[in-house]
Amino acid sequence: MVTALAAIIGFTCEGKDVRLAILAGQQDQPADLLTVALSSETGIALLERAEIERALREQSLSVGSKQGLIALGEVLGADGMLILEPAKAGTNDFLAVRLIAVRPGVVIGSFQSPLPMVESWAAETTKRLKGLFPKLEVSRAEALPISIVNLRAALASEKATAEERELTALLVRRLMAEPAVFVLERQRMAALTWEKALKAVDETPFWNGSHLLDGLIDKVGRDATNITIDVRMLPPGQQNALELSARGPRNQPVQVVNELVEKILTALQRQTASRSWNPEAEAQFFFEECEWALRWGLWTEAQRAAEAAWALGKRTEEAAQMRIASYIEATQTDAGWHFDSYRRRNISMNAPEPAKLAMALHGLALYADYLDQLSRPEARWLGLGLQSLTRSSDLLRHYRYRVRDQLGHEEQIRLLQAACAQLFQRLQRERPQLPAGRLEVAQLNYASFWHPTPELALPLYRELVLSGAYQHARLSLLLRDYPVLIAWRQEDRAEAARLWSHFTTELCTAESLTARVDGRLFRLKEARTDEELASGAQDVLDLVWDPASKSFAPSVSWDLAEAFEKLMEAKCNGFATAEKKRQKELQRGRQFALSKHFARTASSHSAKVFEALLPTRTYSVAESRELLPLVEGYYQRLSVPEAANFLNWLERYAQFSLEELKQYLAHAKSRDLRKLQSLFSRFLDEDAKDELRPLMESYRKRVGDPDGQVAALINTKLKSFRPPPQPPRPDPDQARAQRLAEIRKYLVTAST
């Protein structure tokens, strides 16, 4: 059913109410929500739905017919048409909202909202639309269309480019504050095709009759104190352009733009209607708009709103962060990584978007500019810097593995590499304030992508691997699925492999035990055959394992031992070979040794590592007694609640007596489920379970089990029991021969 609602909006312009028709097609819920929100405004009156549908039938129109919207608006006597239509971007569903001024026949507002709707959607949409309602009363003859062709700086520089964006946004917002002025930016010409389809146009369509505005900033040279804007206004159908200029303090762009707009309107013989223009209130509106767009991942809308708020004077730390985030988050790239089993590496299936290079460069430039203004950056600023570095580096990585897509973008890639390297150096100075390991992981994952040649990237790896901070990023480097040192050019790939091999050899011959182990771990990472895997694992074990105590050597840190075990686990996954199976069996025997080594040597607490190496493992009673003093020492050193809880469990478990359980099962005369469950709450090794099997069955028969609870408990425990030995199965070849002999004997007997 077509939903068509018309409302008289409570916004008075020159004594008249602005009338608005809402057409939503099949979008009943958004139309209802928006109608309720608009009803809270003064002067609202809704037309009967039957009357709207009758007008549609009489005009033989439909909501989906864009050519009929203007005609429908004229029949209804509406000043504006609000169109709600479903839209799709990738896999995301949106609701497209367009506001059309019926009299001039032009779209004056267009934005998207994510689906499904949220409770605040209608109120937010009403707030966004209210500022456009005055334009709905403007007739075609009164309308003043202006197309802003360009507003550029005479001298190109990063600072000048930023001024171009700010002044253009400010000029657009100031002109749009005039009810009779309709502004078209050349960057948004794509929307014009839809506008032209609204109504059959005459020889001078709305935008073809617009004034063309072009301008220069600081035409005669840059002045540190004042700024000058010179514009040329070309009226439609004329050859001679109007030349206007405005000059004022550089730190007060609103004043300069306001003066320029007044001169433009005076030259066009129009009066300024926006004497009460409030740029501060408008800046706050766009600030909230940017918050909303960022929350829903609408990056383009967020960028426009952020730039408008910034140009209008909203230059707080929160505004700066959102402005940077609107560009940085828009650079998220979907590489479509796919593992190529033949070449044994990931390949990118999706081409990168070139526009994201410019966004990343602009976002990093904004971050660097604002960071220079802070004497001591707070944690949230450093977190934004890490996020910016990671997003930009992911984009570089995407381009590195899509060589054919680099063509034509070499300069932007080079600039982005330099910007990432500079940002890393800036964050490195603030390393103590950053979360432990975050910057190190970024350095190890992306350092090669920040430099055009492997020679420039290698010092970053050498510096980090030989530093104490490497422990936070060791696993990330060892488990990554692409080479550590990469090359951007084909001719540099052999050099990258040579440099990394030389660095690995340098580590293997270092004086430090940790450096020697790291060097051998790098060699183990590159193992491809069973022989290389066995040799590499043994080389590491020669340094970290103590055969006498069957444990890791006391001089080896637990994180180094864990890195070896994690790397072996990764190397033994996938296609199983005889050597991989053997290494897995050896690794199972080292698991308890790793748990003991961690409890004995850890000097700092990591809840994630603690949980993985201690409580989630299973132990026999003997192992728990061996582990108990080590966990006590861990708790005394670090005093963490997780260790206290695990220690209490170990103490109860270590006191468990298998003989006590066997005696209870053998002599109990009555059923005591609570005691039975308590005795069975401990982990039992396989040999103990085999001993208890017959005792459990005899206990159930002796004490009785009318409700089946003892049987349920026994069955639960039996699930993990080792099954009793089965008689050997006959040889299949022998059984087949015996069966054939029986068949022959039968056939011979049957024939006689």
N, C-alpha and C positions, 0 to 999 in steps of 0.2 A: 504494500500500500504506500502511495506517495505521501510523504509528509511535507506540507507546505504551510508555513505559518507566517503571518505578517504582523508586525508590531510597530506601533508608533513610539519611537524612542524618546525618553525624557531628556532631550537635550535641546534647548531653545536657541535658535539663531535668528536674530532680527525679528523676534516675536512670533516665529512660526516653529511648530514642532517638526522635527526631522522624522520622516517615515521610513521604516526599514522592513523589508520582506526577507524572511528566512526560508530558504529552500534546502532541504536536506536529503532528497531522494529516499533511500532506504535507511538512512541514519536516524532512526527515530529517537534513540536514547540521547545522543548529543544535542539534537534539536530541542528535546524536552528540558534537558539540563540548562541549556543556554536561554531558553524562554523563561524559566523560573528566575535565573540570575538577572535577566533584563527587566523582569517585572518588579524588581526591587528598586529600580530607578524611577524617578518621578515622571508622570505624564505618559505612562505606557498603556496602550490599549491593543488587544489582540483581535484580529479578524477571525471570523468563523472559518474553520477548516473547509466546510462545504463550499463557502464562497470562493476560496482560493482554488479549490479543485474545479469548480465550475468555470472559473476564468481560464484555467489550463485547457479544459475541454473545448471551450468556445474558440480559443485561439489555436486549437490543434497543436499544442505545445507539450513538451515534456521537460522535466528538470535537467535531463541529460543533454538536451539540445541547446548548445551555447548560443546559437543564432537567435533563439527565441527569448533569451533572458531579458534583454532590453525591452522588447515588445511587451512581455509580461509585466515588467516593472511599470511601464507607462500605463497599461490597463489598470493595474492596481493603484496607481497614483503614488507609487513608492518613490522615495528619493534615493534609496540604496537597496541593493540586493546582497544578502549574505548567503554564500553558497558553501555547503558542507558536502564534501565528496571524499570517498575512500581513496587512498594512495598507497603505493608500495615502494620501498627502497630496499633492494636486496631481499632479505627474509623478514624485514620489519614492516609492520602495518602502521599506517598513519592516517590521520584525518586532515585533509587539506581544507583550509578556511580561506575564502576570498571575499573581499568586500568591493562591490562594484558601485561606482557613482553613476546612477541611471542617466542623469541629464547630459553630462559630457560623454558618457559611454566609455568609461575607463576604469581599470582596476586600480584602486588606491591602497589596498592592503592585501598581503598574501603571506600565509605562514602555515606550518604543519604542526600537528600535535600527535604524540604517540598514542597508539591504542594498546590495551583498553583504556577507557577514560578513568581519571582519578577524580576524587570529590572536589578538588580545588580548580578543576579545568574550567568550568563555566565562569567562575569569578575572575580567574586570570585572563580568560579570553575577553570578557567584558571590559576589563581594565585596558587591555591592549587596543580595543576598538574605539573606545570613547574619544580618544584624541583625534580620530579621523572623521568623526561625525559632522563637524562644521563644513567639510568639503562637499557633503552630500547636497547642500542647498545651493551650490554654485551651478549656474547654467553654463551651457556650452559657450555662449558668447562672452560670459564673464570670466571663464577659465583662462588662466595664463600658464600654458605648458612651457617648461624650460628643460632642455636636454643638456646635462653637464657632460661635455665631451672630455675635458681633461683639466686638471689643476696640478701642475707639475713645478718642481723646483728648477731654477735656471742652472744651478750647479749640482751635479749628482753626487750624493754621499749617503751613508747610512742614516745620518741624522736628518738630512733633507728628505729622504724617502719616508721617514716616520712623520715628518711635518706634513708631507703631502697627504698621507692617510688621515691625519687628525683634522687638517683644515678642510679637506673634501667632505669628511663626515659632518663636521660642524656646519659647513655651508649648506649641505643637504638638509640637515635638521632645521636650520634657521629658515630656509626658504619654505619648507613644508609647514612651518608654524603659521604661515600666511594661508588663510582658508582658500583664497582664489588661486594659489600657486600649486601646480602639479609638477613634480620633479621626476625626470627620468634619467637614471645613470646609465651610461653606455655599458657598464659591466653587467647590467640586468636586462639587456635587450632581448634575451631569450623569452622573457615573459610577454613581449609585445605581440608575438604571433597569436597567443591565446586571446589577448585583448582585441586584436583586429577581427577575430572570429565572432565577437559578441554581436555585431550588428553590421549590416551592409554599409560600407563606407562610401562617402562621396569622393570627389577629386582631391579634397584637402582633409585627409583623416586627421584625427586629433593630434597625434604626435608628429605627423609630417608638417604641421603648422606650428611647431614649437620654436622657441628662441634657442639658438645654440650658444652655449657659454663655454669659453675656453680661457685659461688663465695661467699666469706665471707667478711664482713666488720668488721674491728677491731678484727682480729682473736685472738690476744694476749692480748686484753684489750683496753678499751677506753682511748684515750688521748685527753685532752681538747684542745690541740693546733693543732695536726696533725691527719689525717685520713689515714687508710691503707686499700687497697682493694686487696685481694688475690683471684685469679681465677684459675680454672682448666679447661683446654680446651682439650676435648677428640675428636681427629680426627675420621672420619668415618672408621669403620672396624679395629680399633686398640684398644689395651688394655691399653696402657700406655698414661696417660694424660700429657699434658704440663702444668706446674705450673708457673704462672706469678704473679707479685706483683707490685703495684704502691703506693707511699706514698707522701703526700703533705699537705699543709695547709688545715685545715678543712673548713675555710671560702672561699676557692677557689676550689670547686669541679670540675669545668670545666677543670682546669689545671691538676688535678689528673686523671680524666677520659681520657683526651687527651693523657697523658703519657701512660696509660694502653692500649689504642687502638693502639698506635704506637708499643708497645711491642708485642701485639697480631699479628699485621700484619707482623712484622719482624720475629716472630717465625714461621709464616705460609709462609714465603718467598714471601710476597707481599709488594709492595711499597705503601706508603701513597700517595693517589691522592688528598686528600683534604687539601693541605697546606694552602689554603685560607679559611678554615672553619670559618664562622662568627657566633658564638653562639648568639650574640646580635641581629642580623637581624633575625635569626631563632626564637629567643624568641619572637620578635615582631610579627612575622608571626603567631605563636601559640596563642599569646595574642588576635590578631584579629580573629583567628579561634574560640577561646572560646567565644568572644563577639557574633559572628554569631550563634554559637550553642545555647547559652543561649537565644538569641532572638527568636529562633524557637523551644525551648523546647526540644532540643536533648541533654539530660543530660549526657549520656555516652560519647558522642563526646566532650562535654564541659569539662568533668572531665579529659579526656586524654589530651586535649589541654591545660587546666589550669596547670596540673602537668608538662607537657613538658615545658611550658613557665616559670614556677617557677624554675624548675631544670636548665634551661638554663640562669638563672640570672635575669629574669623579676620579681622583687620583690617590685613593687610599691604598694601603697594602693589600687589602682584600680585592680591590678592583684590579690591581696590578697582577696578583696571582691568577685571577680568573682570566684576565686578558692573555697571559702566557699560556695557561692551561688550554684555552680555546684553540690555540694553534698546535701545541704539543700533542694533545690528545687526538687531534685530527690526523696526525701522521701515523697512527696505528696501521700497520700493513699486514695483509693476509698473504703470506708467501705460499701457502698451500704446500707445506713441506711433505715430501714423500720419500721413503727410504728405498734407494736403489740397491737391491741385494747383489746385483752383478758388480757394480762399482763400489759397493759397500760404503755408501755415503748418502746423505739427504740431498734431494734436489728440489728446487722451487718450481711448482706447477703454475703459479699465477704471476702475471707481469705486474711490476710496481706501477703506481700512479705518479707520473712526473710532477703533478701539482703539489704533492706532499713534500717534495724537496724544498720548494719555496716556503711552505708553511713551517717546516722544521728550521730553516735558516732564520726566518722572522721570529719564531718563538725563542730560539737560542739568543738572538740579538736582544730581544726584549728582556730576557732573564739577565744577561750580562750587564745591560745598562742599569737595570734597577738594583742588581746586586752591588754594583759599585757605589750606590748611594747609601748602603747600609754599613755602618761601622762594625757591627757584630751580628751576622745573620742568625736568625732563630732556627730552631729545628725544622719548622714547617717549610722555611725557605730552602734549607738544604735538602729536605725530602723532595721538594719540587725540582730542585736541580738534578738529583739522582734520577727522578722520573723522566726529566727532559733528556738526560744523557742516554738512558736506556731506550726510550722511544726512537730517538734519532739514530742510535747505533743499530737498532733493529732494521731501520730503513736502509742504512748503509749495507748491512749484511744481506738484505734482500737484493740490492743492486749488485753486490759482489757475485752472487750466484746466478745472476741473469745478465750475462755479458752483453748479449745483443741489445738489451734495453738501456745500456749505458750510453749508446751512441747519441750524440746531441746534447747530453747532459753532463759531460765530463767536467765542465767548469763548476757547475752547481755541486757535484759530488766532491770535488776538491775543496770547495769552500765549506761544505758540511763537515768534511774530515777535519779541517783546521778548527772549525768552531767546536767540535766535540773534544779535540785534544786540548784546546784552551779551557773549556769548561771543566775537564778532568783535572787540570793543573790547579784551577781555582778551588775545586772541591777538595783537592788533596791538602790544601793549606788548612782546611777545616775538618780534617779527618778525625780528630779527637771527639768532635761533637756529633759525628755520624754514628748510626748503629753499627756495632761490630760486624765486620765482614761484608757489608753492603757495597762499599766502594771497591773492595778487593775483588769481589765477584764480578762487578762490572768491568774492572780492569782486565781480569783474566779472560772474560768472555768476548770483549770487544776491542782490546788494544790494537790488534792487527788491522781492524777495519778503520781505525782513526788515522792511519798513515799510508801513504801511497806505496812505500817499499818496505819489505820485511826488515831491512837493516835499521830503519827508524823505530820499528815496533819492538824489536828484541830487547833493547835496554829496559823497557817497562816490565817485561817478564822476568828478566834477570834481577831487577831491583826487588820485585815482589816475592819471587821464589826464595830469595836469600834473606828475606825479612821475617820477623816473627808473625806478621799479619797473615802470612800465607796459609796458616792452619784453617782460617775461616773460609778459604776458597779452594783448598786442595781438591776436595771431592768434585766440585763443579768443573774444574779443569780436567781431571782424570776421566770423568764420565761423559764429557761432551763428545758428539758424534762427528766432528769435523776437525781438521788439523789445528794444532795450537797456533802455529805461525803460518798465516796465509799470505798469498800474493795477489795483487789486483791484476797484474799483467802476466800473460802466458810465459814470457821470457824470464820472469822472476820466480817461477814456481820451483825450479830446480835449486835456485839459490836459497829459497826459504827452507827447503828440506835440508840443504847442507848446513845452513846456519843453526837450525834446531838440533841436528845431529851433533854438531860441534858443542853446542851448549849442554846437551845431555851428557856428553863425554866429560865436559868440564865439571858438571855436578858429581858424576860418578867418581871422580878423582879428588874431590874436595876434602878438606880436613874434617869438616863437620859431619857427624854421623847422619843427621837429618838430611843434609844436602845429598849425601851419597845414596840414601834410601830414595829420596825424591828422584834422583837421576835414574835409578833402576826401575822405579815405578813408571817413569816416562817410557822407558824401553819396553816394559811389560805392556803398556797401553798400546804400543804399535805391533804387538805379536799377532801374527796371522795364522801360523801353522801350529800343529800340536807340539812340534819340537821347540818352536819359539816360546809357546806358552809354558811348557815344562821347564825350559831353561830360565826364562824370565822369572817365574815364580820361585825357583830354587835360589836364584841370585838375590832376590829380596829376602827370602827366609834365612839365608846365610848371615844377614846383618841383623834381623829383628827377632829371630827365634833362638831360644836356649834349649837345646835337646835334653840337657841334664834335668831341668825342672819341668820340661814339656810345657813351657810357657813363653810368652814374649819377654825379651830381655828387659831388665829394669831400666836401662838407659834409653829405651824407646818409648816415646810418648804414646798415649792411648789413641790420639787422633791419627797418628801415623799408622798404627796397627789397624785401626778401623778403615783407613783409606785403602790399605792393601786388601783387606777382606772384601770391601765393597767393589773394588776393581776386579778381583777374582770372580766374584759373583756375577758381575756384568760380562766378563770374558767367557764364562762358562754357560751363559744363556744361549738361546738359539739352537742351531743344529748340534745335536749331542754326538760327540766323538768319544773314543775310548779314553783319551787323555782328559777331556772335560769331565767325564764321569769320575775318573780317579781324583781329580782335583776337588770335585764337590765332596767326595767322601773325606778327603783330608781336611777340607774346610769345616765340615761338621765337627770334626775332632778338635778344631781350634776355637769353636764358638765359646765354650766355657772358659777357655784360657783368655779370650778377649774380654769377657765379662769381668773376670778377676783382675785383669790388667787395668781396666777402666776404673774399677772401684779402688784399686791400690794407688793409681798415679794421677787421677783427675784433680786438677787444681781449681777448676771453675765448674759451675753447674749449668747444664743445658737440659731442660726438661725433656726435649725431644730425644736427645741422645740417651739420657738416663732411662727413659721408658723403653727405648729400642734395645738397649744392651743389658738391662737388669730385670725389671718386673715382668716383661712379656716373654722371657725365656722360661723353660721348664727345667727343674732340677730334681735330682734324687735327694734322699735324706742325707747321704754322705756329702753330696755337693753343697747342699745348703749349709751343713756344718762347716765346710771349708770356706764358704763365701761369707759366713756370718761376721768374723772379725774384720774382714776387709770392708764390709758395708758399715760396720761400726766406726771404722777410721774415716770413711767418707763422710759420715754424718757429723763426726766431731770436727772435721775440717771445714765443712760448708754449711751445716745446720739448716738443711732445707726440709720442708714437710714431706716431700715425696720420699726422701731417704728414710725418714722416721717411720712412715707407714710400711715401707718395704722391710725395714729392720724388724718391726713387730711381727710381720708375717714370717720372716725367716726364723725368729726366735721360737715361735710356736711350732713351726715345721721341724726345726732341728731337734726339738724335744720329743718328737713322735717316735714311738716304739712299735716296730712291726710285731714283736712278740705279744704286746698288749692286745693288738687287734686279733691276732690268731687265737689267743687265749679266750677272748670274748666270744668269737664265732664258734669255738669248740665247746664251751661250757655254759653259755647263756641258756636259761630255762624259759624266759619270757621275752616278748618283743619290746625293744626300746629304740624307737626310730630316731629320737634325738641323739642318743649316744652313737648309734650306728652312723648317722650322717656326719657327726663330729669326727669319728674315727676315719671316715672315708673322705674327709675334706682335704687330705694331703695327697700330693702327687706320689704315685707308686711306680717304681721301675718295673720292667716287664717280668723279671724273674719273680718278684714279690707277687705280682698278679697271678702268675701261674700257680704259685703255692696256695693262694687264697681261693682259687676257683672252687675246688671241692668243698672247702669249709663254708663258703657262702651258700652253696646249694644245700648242704646238710643243715645249716642254720635255718634256712627258710622252711624246710620240711619239719624241723623240730619245734619251732616256736609258732608255726602256723602263719598264714597270710591271707585272711578272709577278704580283705579289701585290695589286695594286690600291690600294696605300697612297697613291701620288701622286694617283690619281684621287679617292680619298676626301678628301684634303686640299683638292684643287681644288674639289670639289663643296661642301665645307663653306664655303669662302670665296666661292663663287659664289652662295650663298643670299642674301647681302646685297648682291649686285651689282645695279646698275641694268641692266635688260635692254636689249639693243641696240635702236635705233630700228626700229619696225615700219612697213611701208607703210600709208598712210592707208586706213582702212576706207571702203568705198563708202557713199554716202548711202543710208539705208534707203528713203526715198521713191523715189529714182531706181531702185534695184534692184527695188522692187515694181512700178513702172511698166514696167520692161523685161521683168519676168516676165509681166505681164499681156499685153503686146504679143506675146510668144512664144506664149502660150496661144491668143490670138485667131487668130494665124497658123496654128497647128496645127488649130484647129477649122474654119477656112475650107478648109484643104487637105483635111481628112478628109471634109467634106461634098461636095466635088467629086469 
